[in-house]
């Protein structure tokens, strides 16, 4: 099991395979980001990253690009980090909004239950008062026709 290139890839040392795999990943990420990884200057990388961010990439891609780009160019990785932070905040706000909506619904349910109980009690009181008065039973049934 030597590290000679003419042997099958399965017999190559792990470091050689990882480097090859990493180069393929970088090429794929470069294509994905419109050439940001192979851009010659930091300003160009940042410009290409911002253009790529305009296409609203999914969070998984953002995380992968940030992981690789953050190790190479922190300045160019900043817009990606900012987008990831923005997504985390939005997710947290959605969770908070859902929690408050659940609490509000619970309060509304309590108020509605109390209202229904009071309305039912008032109806029963009216009925009991009406039954005690002479002729109220006929009025409660309505005109006989």
C-alpha positions in Angstrom: 0.0 0.0 0.0 2.2 2.8 -1.3 1.2 6.3 -2.1 2.1 6.1 -5.8 -0.3 7.7 -8.2 -0.4 4.8 -10.6 -2.2 2.6 -8.0 -5.9 2.6 -7.6 -7.3 5.5 -5.6 -8.4 3.2 -2.8 -4.8 2.5 -2.0 -3.7 6.1 -1.8 -3.0 7.6 1.6 -5.8 9.4 3.3 -4.1 12.8 3.1 -3.8 12.5 -0.7 -7.5 11.5 -1.0 -8.6 14.3 1.3 -6.6 16.9 -0.7 -8.2 15.7 -4.0 -11.7 15.7 -2.4 -11.1 19.2 -1.0 -10.1 20.5 -4.5 -13.3 19.1 -6.0 -15.3 20.7 -3.2 -13.6 24.1 -3.8 -14.3 23.8 -7.5 -17.9 23.1 -6.8 -18.2 25.9 -4.3 -16.5 28.2 -6.8 -19.0 27.3 -9.5 -21.8 27.7 -7.0 -20.8 31.1 -5.9 -20.0 32.5 -9.4 -16.2 32.3 -9.1 -15.8 33.7 -5.6 -13.3 31.1 -4.4 -10.9 31.6 -7.3 -11.3 35.4 -7.6 -7.9 37.1 -7.5 -8.7 39.8 -4.9 -10.7 40.0 -1.7 -12.8 42.8 -3.2 -13.7 40.6 -6.1 -14.5 37.7 -3.8 -16.8 39.9 -1.7 -18.6 41.3 -4.9 -19.2 37.8 -6.2 -20.4 36.6 -2.8 -22.9 39.5 -2.6 -24.1 38.7 -6.1 -24.5 35.0 -5.1 -26.4 36.0 -1.9 -28.8 37.9 -4.2 -30.0 34.5 -5.4 -31.2 33.6 -1.9 -29.3 30.3 -1.5 -30.5 27.7 1.0 -29.0 27.8 4.6 -27.1 24.5 4.0 -25.2 26.1 1.1 -24.6 29.3 3.1 -23.1 27.3 5.9 -20.8 25.3 3.6 -19.6 28.4 1.8 -19.0 30.2 5.1 -17.1 27.3 6.5 -14.7 27.2 3.5 -14.5 30.9 2.8 -14.1 31.9 6.5 -10.9 30.0 6.7 -9.5 31.8 3.5 -10.9 35.3 3.6 -12.8 36.6 6.6 -13.7 39.8 4.8 -15.4 38.1 2.0 -17.1 35.7 4.4 -18.6 38.5 6.4 -21.7 38.9 4.1 -22.3 35.2 4.4 -22.0 35.3 8.1 -24.4 38.3 8.3 -27.0 36.4 6.2 -26.6 33.3 8.5 -27.1 35.5 11.5 -30.1 37.1 9.9 -31.7 33.7 9.3 -31.0 32.6 12.9 -32.7 35.8 14.2 -35.7 35.4 11.9 -36.0 31.8 13.0 -35.9 32.9 16.7 -38.4 35.6 16.1 -40.8 33.1 14.4 -40.5 30.8 17.3 -41.1 33.6 19.7 -44.1 34.8 17.7 -45.6 31.3 17.7 -45.1 31.0 21.5 -46.9 34.4 22.1 -49.7 33.4 19.7 -50.2 30.2 21.7 -50.3 32.2 24.9 -52.7 34.7 23.4 -55.0 32.0 22.2 -55.0 30.4 25.7 -56.0 33.8 27.2 -58.7 34.2 24.6 -60.0 30.7 25.4 -60.2 31.5 29.1 -62.0 34.7 28.5 -64.5 33.1 26.1 -65.1 30.3 28.6 -65.8 32.8 31.3 -68.1 34.8 29.1 -70.0 31.7 28.1 -70.4 30.7 31.7 -71.7 34.1 32.7 -74.0 34.3 29.7 -75.4 30.8 30.6 -75.8 31.9 34.2 -77.6 35.1 33.1 -79.9 33.1 30.8 -80.7 30.6 33.6 -81.4 33.5 36.0 -83.7 35.2 33.5 -85.6 31.9 32.9 -85.9 31.3 36.6 -87.2 34.8 37.2 -89.6 34.5 34.3 -91.0 31.2 35.6 -91.8 32.7 38.9 -94.0 35.4 37.4 -97.6 34.6 36.5 -98.1 34.3 32.8 -94.4 34.2 32.0 -94.6 30.6 30.8 -97.0 31.5 28.1 -94.8 34.4 27.0 -91.8 32.2 26.9 -93.5 29.7 24.6 -94.7 32.5 22.3 -98.1 33.0 20.8 -100.2 30.0 20.2 -101.2 29.9 16.7 
